[in-house]
Amino acid sequence: MRFEFRMPSLGADMEAGTLIAWLKKPGERIERGEVIAEVDTDKGIIEVECYTAGVVESLVVEPGHKVPVGTTLAIILTDEKPAPEATRQRISPLAKRMAAELGIDPAKVAGTGPDGRITREDIERAAGVPAPAPVTMTVVREADRSRRRAAIGAAMSRSKREIPHYYLATTIDLQPAIDWLSMINAGRQLTNRLLPGVLLIKATARALEKAGDLNGWWETDRLVHKAAINPGIAISLREGGLVAPALMEANRKSLDEIMEELRDLVARTRAGSLRASELSEATVTITSLGDQGVETVFGIIHPPQVALVGFGRIVERPWAIGGEVRVRQVVTATLSADHRVTDGHRGALFLAGIDSLLQRPEEL
């Protein structure tokens, strides 16, 4: 079968991308999930995977060209054999319902999801849903910074406009976790030591196992639960702005695996070498401004996600234990959540779950 590999959508606000380079040539084989091209977007240069295995027949777009999302970039001769219903379209139930509501014929829509699947964003583009106005700059580096800032601004404006946020905060006694971490790190080389942030990520991911309503995407009029827990880790860029790539299935990984992947994710984010899946699969965002000296951070939810968890700086505070006041290291954890999906009671149980897990760090 011939498969059209198209310019993917890496976010609801992405309208176009610039093809930077092909990593495969005509006649070469490509496996499912293998990187086929590099694309420049508002989030930087992204490595784009192909979700169909086969042989590259032709490359349709030359490097350096900026094309709209959904444009055919290459033709792949796939390993799949034509099925009796070969003409059947791949379209998500939500996209199908949206198409009916908006009067859009799916047969005339180019799918940009895995294997050419038609997504919500594809239907929105076909319906002419307004996109953020482009920003024109003259200096290349300043243009990249301003473009990224404009993209962030558009996404956050949409979030505050469409999502009824509610906010919660709690202070967590982190002393048991800090003491355990010191013991674990004592016999390790500096480069192999675990950072406190790893415990916070793992505890958040584990707590989401019992708070599934906070791990998903809001699509049009309902929550779509996500089985995989892929926290997007907010990473600041040296030239300004931030990106929150996904740390896949963090709840299933060991602390050492999370530490290793976190180092790699930070390095590749700042080097501009992320993969498309890392930008499109995050199910919740974790942000921390502790290194900036702030003790509390209330973030804005990144659509289509429905929650964001924030951690501030770890500080020493007087803490009552068994009728005595002691000095303990504590951290303030916050939750920004979508009131269409959960309420304060559910959010409070989730933060309490993080707290409980951090009191037993050896179980993480």
Residue frames as qw, qx, qy, qz and C-alpha x, y, z in Angstrom:
[[0.000, 0.887, 0.462, 0.000, 0.00, 0.00, 0.00],
 [0.361, 0.430, -0.037, 0.827, 1.09, 3.58, -0.62],
 [0.396, -0.731, -0.455, 0.318, 1.02, 5.76, 2.50],
 [0.227, 0.771, 0.028, 0.595, 1.23, 9.56, 2.45],
 [0.551, -0.372, -0.390, 0.637, 3.49, 10.82, 5.24],
 [0.043, 0.844, 0.295, 0.445, 2.18, 14.30, 6.08],
 [0.131, 0.439, -0.374, 0.806, 3.36, 17.34, 8.01],
 [0.434, -0.435, -0.766, 0.190, 2.22, 16.41, 11.55],
 [0.276, -0.793, -0.070, -0.538, 0.44, 18.64, 14.03],
 [0.546, 0.021, -0.615, 0.568, 2.53, 19.13, 17.17],
 [0.071, -0.333, -0.517, 0.786, -0.07, 21.15, 19.03],
 [0.243, 0.732, 0.629, -0.097, -3.43, 22.81, 18.59],
 [0.051, 0.901, 0.001, -0.430, -1.75, 26.12, 17.73],
 [0.366, -0.339, 0.642, 0.582, 0.55, 24.73, 15.03],
 [0.616, 0.648, 0.168, -0.415, -0.49, 25.69, 11.52],
 [0.733, 0.638, -0.230, 0.052, 2.69, 25.01, 9.53],
 [0.718, -0.544, 0.331, 0.282, 6.24, 23.72, 9.80],
 [0.372, 0.795, -0.436, -0.199, 9.48, 24.06, 7.86],
 [0.991, 0.041, 0.008, 0.127, 11.14, 20.88, 6.62],
 [0.240, -0.852, 0.438, 0.157, 14.78, 21.10, 7.71],
 [0.109, 0.496, -0.837, -0.204, 16.20, 17.76, 6.59],
 [0.923, 0.022, -0.215, -0.318, 15.30, 14.27, 5.47],
 [0.400, -0.555, 0.722, -0.104, 16.91, 11.43, 7.40],
 [0.694, 0.131, 0.706, 0.063, 15.82, 8.82, 4.87],
 [0.130, 0.414, -0.526, -0.731, 16.33, 8.57, 1.11],
 [0.812, 0.263, -0.102, -0.510, 14.12, 7.07, -1.61],
 [0.751, 0.283, -0.596, -0.030, 14.62, 3.33, -1.65],
 [0.131, 0.297, -0.774, 0.544, 15.61, 3.12, 2.02],
 [0.514, -0.443, -0.729, -0.092, 13.58, 1.12, 4.52],
 [0.170, -0.418, 0.351, -0.820, 11.97, 2.77, 7.54],
 [0.332, -0.264, -0.886, 0.187, 10.60, 1.04, 10.63],
 [0.352, -0.768, -0.429, -0.320, 7.58, 2.08, 12.64],
 [0.541, -0.813, -0.107, 0.185, 8.59, 4.79, 15.15],
 [0.677, -0.072, 0.162, 0.715, 11.86, 5.58, 13.34],
 [0.001, -0.763, -0.037, 0.646, 12.77, 9.24, 12.75],
 [0.636, 0.483, 0.488, 0.352, 12.30, 10.22, 9.12],
 [0.296, 0.683, 0.154, 0.649, 12.70, 14.01, 9.12],
 [0.318, -0.349, -0.376, 0.798, 13.55, 17.16, 11.08],
 [0.025, 0.746, 0.492, 0.447, 10.95, 19.92, 11.16],
 [0.200, 0.051, -0.297, 0.932, 11.28, 23.48, 12.46],
 [0.276, -0.706, -0.607, -0.238, 8.30, 24.64, 14.54],
 [0.215, -0.825, 0.078, -0.518, 7.54, 27.29, 17.15],
 [0.812, -0.565, 0.140, -0.050, 8.92, 24.83, 19.72],
 [0.274, -0.663, 0.640, 0.275, 12.24, 24.44, 17.90],
 [0.484, 0.387, -0.700, -0.354, 13.63, 21.80, 15.56],
 [0.759, -0.152, 0.483, -0.410, 11.76, 18.53, 16.12],
 [0.024, 0.228, -0.934, -0.272, 12.64, 14.99, 15.03],
 [0.717, 0.116, 0.055, -0.685, 9.52, 13.52, 13.43],
 [0.374, -0.128, 0.919, 0.010, 8.82, 9.80, 13.55],
 [0.526, 0.096, -0.549, -0.643, 7.00, 7.77, 10.91],
 [0.583, -0.133, 0.633, -0.491, 4.33, 5.45, 12.29],
 [0.905, 0.337, 0.088, -0.243, 4.25, 3.16, 9.24],
 [0.538, -0.420, 0.646, 0.343, 6.91, 0.62, 8.31],
 [0.760, 0.579, 0.295, 0.013, 7.93, 0.21, 4.68],
 [0.611, 0.008, 0.296, 0.734, 10.18, 1.64, 1.98],
 [0.068, 0.695, 0.058, -0.713, 10.47, 5.32, 1.07],
 [0.623, 0.521, 0.521, 0.264, 9.16, 5.66, -2.48],
 [0.353, 0.580, 0.157, 0.717, 9.59, 9.41, -2.94],
 [0.278, -0.459, -0.356, 0.765, 10.22, 12.66, -1.09],
 [0.222, 0.773, 0.537, 0.254, 7.64, 15.24, -2.13],
 [0.108, -0.991, -0.036, -0.073, 8.86, 18.37, -0.29],
 [0.650, 0.416, -0.304, 0.559, 12.41, 19.69, -0.44],
 [0.535, -0.472, -0.379, 0.590, 14.23, 20.85, 2.73],
 [0.196, -0.095, 0.012, 0.976, 13.81, 24.55, 3.43],
 [0.267, -0.363, -0.500, -0.739, 10.14, 24.74, 2.44],
 [0.221, 0.075, 0.623, -0.746, 7.47, 25.81, 4.93],
 [0.357, -0.200, -0.726, -0.553, 4.20, 23.96, 4.38],
 [0.593, -0.361, 0.118, -0.710, 0.85, 23.75, 6.21],
 [0.407, -0.161, 0.848, -0.298, 0.04, 20.93, 8.60],
 [0.744, 0.348, 0.487, -0.296, -1.41, 18.04, 6.63],
 [0.480, 0.723, -0.382, -0.319, 0.75, 18.58, 3.53],
 [0.991, 0.068, 0.060, 0.100, 2.10, 15.37, 1.99],
 [0.199, -0.837, 0.478, 0.175, 5.84, 15.24, 2.60],
 [0.010, 0.407, -0.886, -0.219, 6.73, 11.76, 1.37],
 [0.860, 0.063, -0.219, -0.457, 5.25, 8.57, -0.04],
 [0.303, -0.408, 0.845, -0.168, 5.90, 5.30, 1.81],
 [0.700, 0.068, -0.615, -0.357, 5.33, 1.86, 0.31],
 [0.541, -0.455, 0.509, -0.492, 4.05, 0.09, 3.42],
 [0.019, 0.184, -0.983, 0.011, 4.22, -3.54, 4.45],
 [0.502, 0.240, 0.598, -0.577, 0.45, -3.65, 4.87],
 [0.119, 0.180, 0.853, 0.475, -1.66, -5.58, 2.40],
 [0.355, -0.158, -0.198, -0.900, -4.84, -3.99, 1.07],
 [0.236, 0.164, 0.850, -0.441, -7.81, -4.99, 3.21],
 [0.145, 0.527, 0.796, 0.260, -11.35, -5.67, 1.89],
 [0.047, -0.938, -0.339, 0.050, -12.30, -2.22, 3.18],
 [0.628, 0.015, 0.049, 0.777, -9.18, -0.50, 1.91],
 [0.089, 0.568, 0.220, 0.788, -11.07, 2.72, 1.32],
 [0.517, -0.743, -0.425, 0.016, -12.21, 3.00, 4.92],
 [0.148, 0.759, -0.245, 0.584, -10.91, 6.12, 6.61],
 [0.570, -0.250, -0.575, 0.531, -9.06, 6.17, 9.91],
 [0.126, -0.586, -0.009, -0.800, -10.77, 8.79, 12.06],
 [0.109, -0.034, -0.772, 0.625, -11.11, 9.15, 15.80],
 [0.099, -0.625, -0.774, -0.007, -14.67, 9.04, 17.23],
 [0.140, -0.704, -0.251, 0.650, -14.29, 12.61, 18.48],
 [0.061, -0.316, 0.441, 0.838, -13.11, 13.88, 15.09],
 [0.021, -0.313, -0.851, -0.422, -15.99, 12.04, 13.41],
 [0.117, -0.724, -0.637, 0.239, -18.52, 13.67, 15.73],
 [0.140, -0.618, 0.018, 0.773, -16.95, 17.10, 15.24],
 [0.083, -0.052, 0.660, 0.745, -17.05, 16.66, 11.47],
 [0.061, -0.546, -0.809, -0.208, -20.78, 15.90, 11.65],
 [0.175, -0.762, -0.419, 0.462, -21.44, 18.91, 13.88],
 [0.121, -0.623, 0.201, 0.747, -19.44, 21.27, 11.65],
 [0.703, 0.635, 0.173, -0.270, -20.68, 19.90, 8.35],
 [0.043, 0.703, -0.653, -0.279, -17.24, 18.69, 7.23],
 [0.949, 0.230, -0.141, -0.161, -16.81, 15.72, 4.87],
 [0.645, -0.580, 0.469, 0.166, -14.00, 13.57, 6.37],
 [0.834, 0.293, 0.366, 0.291, -13.25, 12.16, 2.92],
 [0.414, 0.817, 0.034, 0.399, -11.93, 15.59, 1.94],
 [0.381, -0.876, 0.268, -0.124, -9.75, 16.01, 5.06],
 [0.629, 0.454, -0.574, 0.261, -6.06, 15.08, 5.17],
 [0.806, -0.580, -0.112, -0.021, -5.27, 13.11, 8.34],
 [0.261, 0.750, -0.492, 0.356, -2.08, 14.01, 10.21],
 [0.695, -0.517, 0.419, -0.273, -2.27, 11.49, 13.04],
 [0.343, -0.360, 0.857, 0.138, -0.42, 8.14, 13.19],
 [0.341, 0.187, 0.881, 0.267, -1.06, 6.08, 10.02],
 [0.051, -0.234, -0.469, -0.850, -2.95, 9.01, 8.48],
 [0.181, -0.573, -0.773, 0.206, -5.62, 9.04, 11.19],
 [0.028, -0.648, -0.221, -0.729, -7.86, 12.13, 11.10],
 [0.363, -0.257, -0.602, 0.663, -7.65, 14.06, 14.36],
 [0.057, -0.828, -0.469, 0.301, -9.62, 16.84, 16.03],
 [0.188, -0.629, 0.197, 0.728, -7.07, 19.41, 14.83],
 [0.206, 0.053, 0.736, 0.643, -7.51, 18.22, 11.24],
 [0.022, 0.681, 0.717, 0.149, -11.28, 18.81, 11.41],
 [0.180, -0.815, -0.222, 0.505, -10.77, 22.22, 13.06],
 [0.218, -0.392, 0.429, 0.784, -8.44, 23.29, 10.26],
 [0.123, 0.299, 0.795, 0.513, -10.87, 22.07, 7.62],
 [0.088, -0.786, -0.611, 0.043, -13.64, 24.07, 9.33],
 [0.264, 0.662, 0.035, 0.701, -11.53, 27.21, 9.30],
 [0.578, -0.739, -0.278, 0.207, -11.12, 27.57, 13.06],
 [0.155, 0.944, -0.197, 0.214, -9.12, 30.82, 13.53],
 [0.846, -0.063, -0.218, 0.481, -5.42, 30.39, 14.25],
 [0.386, -0.759, -0.031, 0.524, -3.07, 32.76, 16.10],
 [0.436, 0.897, -0.067, -0.027, -1.78, 35.53, 13.85],
 [0.855, 0.135, -0.086, 0.493, 1.79, 34.95, 12.64],
 [0.333, -0.878, 0.077, 0.335, 4.59, 37.10, 14.02],
 [0.711, 0.610, -0.006, 0.349, 7.03, 38.64, 11.50],
 [0.516, -0.765, 0.176, 0.343, 10.60, 39.44, 12.62],
 [0.504, 0.820, -0.270, -0.011, 13.78, 40.53, 10.87],
 [0.002, 0.630, -0.758, 0.167, 16.63, 39.15, 12.95],
 [0.676, 0.031, -0.710, -0.193, 16.75, 35.34, 12.85],
 [0.361, -0.068, -0.798, 0.478, 17.57, 34.63, 16.50],
 [0.215, 0.102, 0.361, -0.902, 15.23, 37.34, 17.74],
 [0.606, 0.032, -0.397, -0.688, 12.59, 35.97, 15.35],
 [0.563, -0.070, -0.823, 0.031, 12.87, 32.50, 16.89],
 [0.149, -0.133, -0.673, 0.713, 12.55, 33.93, 20.39],
 [0.352, 0.131, 0.102, -0.921, 9.60, 36.14, 19.49],
 [0.608, 0.016, -0.605, -0.514, 7.90, 33.36, 17.54],
 [0.450, -0.126, -0.849, 0.248, 8.23, 31.01, 20.48],
 [0.026, 0.159, 0.501, -0.850, 6.93, 33.68, 22.85],
 [0.483, 0.082, -0.200, -0.849, 3.97, 34.31, 20.56],
 [0.598, -0.059, -0.760, -0.247, 3.17, 30.59, 20.43],
 [0.296, -0.175, -0.776, 0.529, 3.33, 30.30, 24.23],
 [0.186, 0.146, 0.246, -0.940, 1.17, 33.40, 24.59],
 [0.553, 0.010, -0.451, -0.700, -1.43, 32.05, 22.17],
 [0.557, -0.134, -0.820, 0.007, -1.63, 28.70, 23.97],
 [0.213, -0.208, -0.661, 0.689, -1.86, 30.28, 27.42],
 [0.312, 0.083, 0.016, -0.946, -4.46, 32.82, 26.29],
 [0.610, -0.078, -0.618, -0.489, -6.54, 29.99, 24.92],
 [0.450, -0.148, -0.824, 0.311, -6.13, 28.08, 28.17],
 [0.021, -0.208, -0.499, 0.841, -7.31, 30.94, 30.39],
 [0.414, 0.084, -0.207, -0.882, -10.14, 31.75, 27.99],
 [0.684, -0.023, -0.575, -0.448, -11.50, 28.22, 27.64],
 [0.612, -0.118, -0.748, 0.228, -10.55, 26.37, 30.83],
 [0.483, -0.762, -0.020, -0.432, -12.23, 27.16, 34.18],
 [0.496, 0.317, -0.665, 0.459, -9.17, 26.79, 36.39],
 [0.638, -0.739, -0.023, -0.214, -9.18, 26.05, 40.08],
 [0.404, 0.581, -0.570, 0.419, -6.09, 26.10, 42.28],
 [0.822, -0.558, -0.091, -0.062, -4.97, 24.20, 45.38],
 [0.339, 0.645, -0.568, 0.384, -1.78, 24.22, 47.42],
 [0.854, -0.513, -0.069, -0.046, -0.31, 22.16, 50.25],
 [0.030, 0.779, -0.603, 0.169, 2.99, 22.13, 52.13],
 [0.963, -0.002, -0.268, -0.029, 4.72, 18.75, 52.26],
 [0.544, -0.701, 0.458, 0.047, 7.23, 17.58, 54.86],
 [0.765, 0.556, -0.325, -0.025, 10.08, 16.49, 52.60],
 [0.267, -0.713, 0.628, -0.162, 12.53, 15.56, 55.36],
 [0.828, -0.103, 0.550, -0.050, 11.99, 11.77, 55.11],
 [0.791, 0.587, 0.137, 0.108, 12.61, 11.93, 51.35],
 [0.208, 0.885, -0.372, 0.186, 15.68, 14.16, 51.74],
 [0.517, -0.567, 0.629, -0.131, 17.18, 11.90, 54.41],
 [0.877, 0.137, 0.459, 0.016, 16.57, 8.79, 52.31],
 [0.632, 0.765, -0.031, 0.124, 18.03, 10.49, 49.24],
 [0.072, -0.845, 0.511, -0.139, 21.17, 11.47, 51.17],
 [0.704, -0.316, 0.634, -0.054, 21.64, 7.87, 52.24],
 [0.841, 0.422, 0.332, 0.067, 21.20, 6.56, 48.67],
 [0.462, 0.860, -0.134, 0.169, 23.56, 9.16, 47.20],
 [0.481, -0.783, 0.392, 0.042, 26.26, 8.64, 49.82],
 [0.695, -0.241, 0.615, 0.284, 27.87, 5.74, 47.99],
 [0.654, 0.621, 0.390, 0.186, 27.48, 7.16, 44.49],
 [0.441, 0.001, 0.206, 0.874, 29.67, 9.23, 42.24],
 [0.114, 0.435, 0.169, -0.877, 28.51, 12.80, 41.72],
 [0.294, 0.183, -0.543, -0.765, 27.33, 12.10, 38.16],
 [0.373, -0.194, -0.879, -0.223, 25.10, 9.21, 39.31],
 [0.003, 0.215, 0.671, -0.710, 23.37, 10.91, 42.22],
 [0.024, -0.636, -0.728, -0.255, 19.61, 11.40, 42.29],
 [0.009, -0.209, 0.091, -0.974, 18.12, 14.87, 42.57],
 [0.245, 0.263, 0.677, -0.642, 15.06, 15.66, 44.73],
 [0.484, 0.338, -0.171, -0.789, 13.12, 16.56, 41.59],
 [0.372, 0.117, -0.877, -0.281, 13.19, 12.91, 40.53],
 [0.033, -0.241, -0.879, 0.409, 11.27, 11.94, 43.68],
 [0.320, 0.407, 0.257, -0.816, 8.73, 14.68, 42.99],
 [0.463, 0.288, -0.545, -0.637, 8.19, 13.46, 39.41],
 [0.314, -0.011, -0.948, -0.050, 7.82, 9.82, 40.45],
 [0.071, 0.298, 0.738, -0.601, 5.48, 10.64, 43.35],
 [0.410, 0.379, -0.002, -0.830, 3.29, 12.74, 41.05],
 [0.464, 0.210, -0.714, -0.480, 3.16, 10.00, 38.42],
 [0.210, -0.112, -0.953, 0.189, 2.30, 7.34, 41.00],
 [0.200, 0.335, 0.535, -0.750, -0.40, 9.54, 42.56],
 [0.450, 0.300, -0.299, -0.786, -1.97, 9.92, 39.11],
 [0.230, -0.002, -0.958, -0.172, -2.57, 6.17, 39.04],
 [0.082, -0.473, -0.815, 0.325, -5.40, 6.78, 41.54],
 [0.146, 0.682, 0.225, -0.680, -6.44, 10.13, 40.07],
 [0.480, 0.210, 0.681, 0.512, -7.06, 9.26, 36.43],
 [0.203, 0.873, 0.443, 0.017, -9.38, 12.22, 35.89],
 [0.148, -0.901, 0.186, 0.362, -6.33, 14.47, 36.08],
 [0.354, -0.364, 0.715, 0.481, -4.42, 12.43, 33.49],
 [0.481, 0.488, 0.706, 0.182, -6.06, 13.02, 30.15],
 [0.116, 0.007, 0.317, 0.941, -7.13, 15.48, 27.47],
 [0.356, 0.567, 0.478, -0.569, -10.27, 17.58, 27.15],
 [0.157, 0.023, 0.700, 0.697, -11.53, 17.12, 23.61],
 [0.201, -0.374, -0.499, -0.756, -14.45, 19.35, 22.57],
 [0.556, -0.481, -0.032, -0.678, -16.95, 18.40, 25.26],
 [0.925, -0.356, -0.049, -0.126, -15.55, 15.52, 27.28],
 [0.322, -0.708, 0.628, 0.029, -12.51, 14.10, 29.03],
 [0.878, 0.313, -0.359, -0.050, -10.51, 11.46, 27.17],
 [0.714, -0.615, 0.335, 0.025, -8.65, 9.40, 29.77],
 [0.505, 0.648, -0.570, 0.012, -5.09, 8.41, 28.97],
 [0.958, -0.240, -0.154, 0.037, -3.85, 5.01, 30.07],
 [0.718, 0.155, -0.211, 0.645, -0.19, 6.03, 29.91],
 [0.330, -0.907, -0.133, 0.226, 1.04, 8.55, 32.45],
 [0.657, 0.321, 0.108, 0.673, 3.41, 10.82, 30.49],
 [0.233, -0.861, -0.208, 0.401, 4.20, 13.94, 32.53],
 [0.492, 0.726, 0.037, 0.480, 5.44, 16.87, 30.49],
 [0.615, -0.485, -0.178, 0.596, 8.45, 18.34, 32.30],
 [0.179, 0.978, 0.092, 0.048, 8.62, 22.13, 31.96],
 [0.738, -0.158, 0.124, 0.644, 12.17, 22.99, 30.83],
 [0.061, 0.924, 0.012, -0.378, 13.37, 26.58, 30.46],
 [0.762, 0.475, 0.147, 0.415, 15.28, 27.51, 27.33],
 [0.533, -0.312, -0.030, 0.786, 18.45, 29.59, 27.47],
 [0.129, 0.186, 0.329, 0.917, 17.10, 32.00, 24.86],
 [0.364, 0.027, 0.259, -0.894, 13.85, 32.42, 26.76],
 [0.761, 0.008, -0.274, -0.588, 10.54, 30.57, 26.96],
 [0.420, -0.282, 0.835, -0.217, 9.99, 26.96, 27.92],
 [0.638, 0.127, -0.620, -0.438, 9.02, 23.61, 26.47],
 [0.612, -0.291, 0.587, -0.443, 7.39, 20.70, 28.32],
 [0.548, 0.269, -0.734, -0.299, 8.34, 17.45, 26.57],
 [0.880, -0.299, -0.039, -0.367, 6.90, 14.17, 27.84],
 [0.064, -0.439, 0.878, -0.178, 8.78, 11.76, 30.09],
 [0.679, -0.024, -0.539, -0.498, 7.02, 8.62, 28.94],
 [0.835, -0.313, -0.434, -0.126, 5.31, 6.33, 31.50],
 [0.086, 0.606, -0.539, 0.579, 7.15, 7.85, 34.44],
 [0.726, -0.404, 0.279, -0.482, 5.07, 5.86, 36.93],
 [0.998, 0.059, -0.018, -0.021, 6.56, 2.60, 35.59],
 [0.606, 0.575, -0.369, 0.407, 10.20, 3.71, 35.64],
 [0.710, -0.403, -0.329, 0.474, 12.74, 3.44, 38.44],
 [0.194, -0.934, -0.020, 0.298, 14.20, 6.58, 40.00],
 [0.462, -0.418, 0.507, 0.595, 17.50, 5.94, 38.23],
 [0.397, 0.403, 0.676, 0.473, 15.74, 5.60, 34.88],
 [0.045, 0.930, 0.363, 0.020, 13.86, 8.84, 35.46],
 [0.353, -0.790, 0.192, 0.462, 17.09, 10.62, 36.42],
 [0.473, -0.129, 0.623, 0.609, 18.85, 9.39, 33.29],
 [0.279, 0.593, 0.645, 0.393, 15.95, 10.26, 31.00],
 [0.104, -0.943, -0.249, 0.194, 15.49, 13.65, 32.65],
 [0.381, -0.600, 0.352, 0.609, 19.13, 14.59, 32.01],
 [0.376, 0.127, 0.708, 0.584, 18.78, 13.47, 28.40],
 [0.138, 0.778, 0.597, 0.138, 15.48, 15.31, 27.96],
 [0.184, -0.899, -0.052, 0.393, 16.89, 18.59, 29.31],
 [0.388, -0.410, 0.516, 0.644, 19.99, 18.33, 27.10],
 [0.301, 0.292, 0.743, 0.522, 18.03, 17.55, 23.95],
 [0.053, 0.869, 0.486, -0.079, 15.40, 20.21, 24.67],
 [0.180, -0.867, 0.104, 0.453, 18.03, 22.92, 24.95],
 [0.328, -0.294, 0.661, 0.607, 19.88, 21.56, 21.93],
 [0.541, 0.421, -0.096, -0.722, 16.67, 21.59, 19.89],
 [0.319, 0.244, -0.867, -0.295, 16.58, 17.87, 19.16],
 [0.521, 0.043, 0.657, -0.543, 13.27, 16.65, 20.56],
 [0.043, 0.143, 0.913, 0.379, 11.02, 14.08, 18.90],
 [0.369, -0.290, -0.357, -0.808, 7.48, 14.71, 17.76],
 [0.635, -0.409, -0.649, -0.092, 6.03, 12.17, 20.21],
 [0.448, -0.235, -0.494, 0.707, 7.72, 13.93, 23.13],
 [0.067, 0.032, 0.044, -0.996, 5.82, 17.11, 22.27],
 [0.515, -0.141, -0.407, -0.741, 2.47, 15.55, 21.48],
 [0.655, -0.213, -0.721, -0.075, 2.03, 12.80, 24.11],
 [0.097, 0.123, -0.606, 0.780, 2.25, 14.66, 27.44],
 [0.368, -0.530, -0.730, -0.227, -0.82, 13.93, 29.59],
 [0.427, -0.872, -0.222, 0.092, -0.12, 16.36, 32.46],
 [0.431, 0.685, -0.256, 0.528, 2.54, 19.00, 33.12],
 [0.693, -0.584, -0.219, 0.362, 4.97, 19.27, 36.04],
 [0.327, 0.768, -0.099, 0.542, 6.71, 22.58, 36.60],
 [0.675, -0.564, -0.238, 0.411, 9.18, 23.74, 39.22],
 [0.250, 0.847, -0.083, 0.461, 10.61, 27.19, 39.80],
 [0.750, -0.630, -0.066, 0.187, 12.49, 26.21, 42.93],
 [0.710, 0.010, 0.090, 0.698, 15.82, 27.02, 41.28],
 [0.145, 0.618, 0.168, 0.754, 14.55, 30.59, 40.87],
 [0.137, 0.091, -0.551, 0.818, 13.99, 30.97, 44.59],
 [0.529, -0.245, -0.084, -0.809, 10.20, 31.01, 44.61],
 [0.232, -0.109, 0.882, -0.396, 8.35, 28.88, 47.13],
 [0.504, 0.432, 0.681, -0.309, 5.00, 28.62, 45.35],
 [0.075, 0.216, -0.564, -0.793, 4.08, 28.42, 41.67],
 [0.566, 0.446, 0.583, -0.376, 0.57, 28.33, 40.19],
 [0.192, -0.162, 0.680, 0.688, 0.75, 27.37, 36.53],
 [0.598, 0.371, -0.022, -0.710, -1.63, 27.65, 33.60],
 [0.767, 0.097, 0.634, -0.029, -2.92, 24.38, 32.16],
 [0.036, 0.410, -0.636, -0.653, -1.57, 23.50, 28.71],
 [0.791, 0.309, 0.195, -0.490, -4.46, 22.45, 26.43],
 [0.638, -0.336, -0.407, -0.560, -5.66, 19.81, 25.82],
 [0.414, -0.031, -0.790, 0.452, -4.36, 18.67, 29.22],
 [0.452, -0.702, -0.382, -0.396, -6.56, 19.17, 32.27],
 [0.671, -0.730, -0.054, 0.119, -4.02, 19.60, 35.07],
 [0.481, 0.633, -0.374, 0.477, -0.66, 21.06, 35.98],
 [0.767, -0.567, -0.210, 0.215, 1.38, 20.31, 39.11],
 [0.268, 0.812, -0.260, 0.449, 3.84, 22.85, 40.49],
 [0.788, -0.418, -0.259, 0.371, 6.66, 22.58, 43.03],
 [0.003, 0.971, -0.142, 0.192, 8.48, 25.46, 44.67],
 [0.315, 0.602, -0.629, 0.378, 11.84, 25.76, 46.41],
 [0.772, -0.330, -0.519, 0.162, 12.72, 23.31, 49.19],
 [0.023, -0.679, 0.285, -0.676, 13.07, 25.38, 52.37],
 [0.364, -0.110, -0.790, 0.482, 13.54, 24.87, 56.10],
 [0.408, -0.514, -0.133, -0.743, 10.51, 25.59, 58.26],
 [0.263, -0.193, 0.757, -0.567, 9.43, 24.90, 61.86],
 [0.618, -0.065, -0.625, -0.473, 7.25, 21.79, 61.84],
 [0.589, -0.365, 0.466, -0.550, 5.18, 20.23, 64.62],
 [0.656, 0.137, -0.731, -0.126, 5.84, 16.50, 65.14],
 [0.640, -0.305, -0.680, 0.187, 4.37, 14.61, 68.09],
 [0.406, -0.868, -0.278, 0.073, 3.78, 17.78, 70.08],
 [0.531, -0.534, 0.174, 0.634, 7.30, 19.10, 69.43],
 [0.427, 0.889, -0.018, -0.166, 8.48, 21.77, 67.02],
 [0.704, -0.250, 0.436, 0.501, 11.42, 20.82, 64.81],
 [0.209, 0.682, -0.342, -0.612, 13.15, 22.30, 61.79],
 [0.709, 0.205, 0.665, 0.115, 12.23, 20.34, 58.66],
 [0.028, -0.234, 0.543, 0.806, 12.80, 20.70, 54.95],
 [0.458, 0.523, 0.642, -0.322, 9.46, 21.26, 53.22],
 [0.101, -0.003, 0.572, 0.814, 8.14, 21.98, 49.72],
 [0.462, 0.408, 0.333, -0.714, 4.92, 23.59, 48.55],
 [0.206, 0.147, 0.863, 0.438, 3.04, 21.54, 45.96],
 [0.382, 0.381, 0.151, -0.829, 0.28, 23.15, 43.91],
 [0.356, 0.302, 0.849, 0.247, -2.37, 21.94, 41.52],
 [0.339, 0.348, -0.123, -0.866, -3.98, 23.87, 38.68],
 [0.258, 0.175, 0.945, 0.100, -6.92, 21.81, 37.41],
 [0.238, -0.147, -0.513, -0.812, -9.84, 21.99, 35.00],
 [0.379, 0.054, 0.583, -0.716, -13.14, 22.43, 36.84],
 [0.718, 0.206, -0.286, -0.600, -15.02, 20.80, 33.95],
 [0.677, 0.194, -0.710, -0.011, -13.31, 17.54, 34.88],
 [0.562, -0.233, -0.675, 0.417, -12.65, 17.55, 38.64],
 [0.303, -0.871, -0.134, -0.363, -13.39, 19.59, 41.73],
 [0.076, -0.750, 0.501, -0.425, -11.46, 20.71, 44.81],
 [0.824, -0.350, 0.372, -0.245, -12.21, 17.51, 46.72],
 [0.950, 0.268, 0.068, 0.146, -10.71, 15.33, 44.01],
 [0.440, 0.743, -0.291, 0.411, -7.74, 17.65, 43.64],
 [0.387, -0.708, 0.451, -0.382, -7.09, 17.67, 47.37],
 [0.942, -0.161, 0.288, -0.063, -7.03, 13.85, 47.46],
 [0.805, 0.512, -0.084, 0.287, -4.48, 13.88, 44.65],
 [0.134, 0.772, -0.410, 0.466, -2.14, 16.29, 46.47],
 [0.681, -0.517, 0.417, -0.309, -2.56, 14.22, 49.62],
 [0.984, 0.138, 0.096, 0.060, -1.53, 11.18, 47.59],
 [0.547, 0.663, -0.299, 0.415, 1.70, 12.89, 46.54],
 [0.290, -0.710, 0.438, -0.469, 2.37, 13.80, 50.16],
 [0.894, -0.277, 0.289, -0.202, 1.78, 10.24, 51.34],
 [0.916, 0.339, -0.054, 0.210, 4.14, 8.77, 48.75],
 [0.337, 0.720, -0.360, 0.489, 6.91, 11.19, 49.65],
 [0.551, -0.623, 0.415, -0.369, 6.73, 10.04, 53.27],
 [0.876, -0.130, 0.464, 0.037, 7.73, 6.56, 52.01],
 [0.318, 0.772, -0.416, -0.360, 10.45, 7.34, 49.46],
 [0.264, -0.345, 0.892, 0.128, 11.89, 3.83, 49.59],
 [0.567, 0.360, 0.728, -0.138, 8.68, 2.59, 47.93],
 [0.433, 0.783, -0.054, -0.443, 9.07, 4.90, 44.94]]
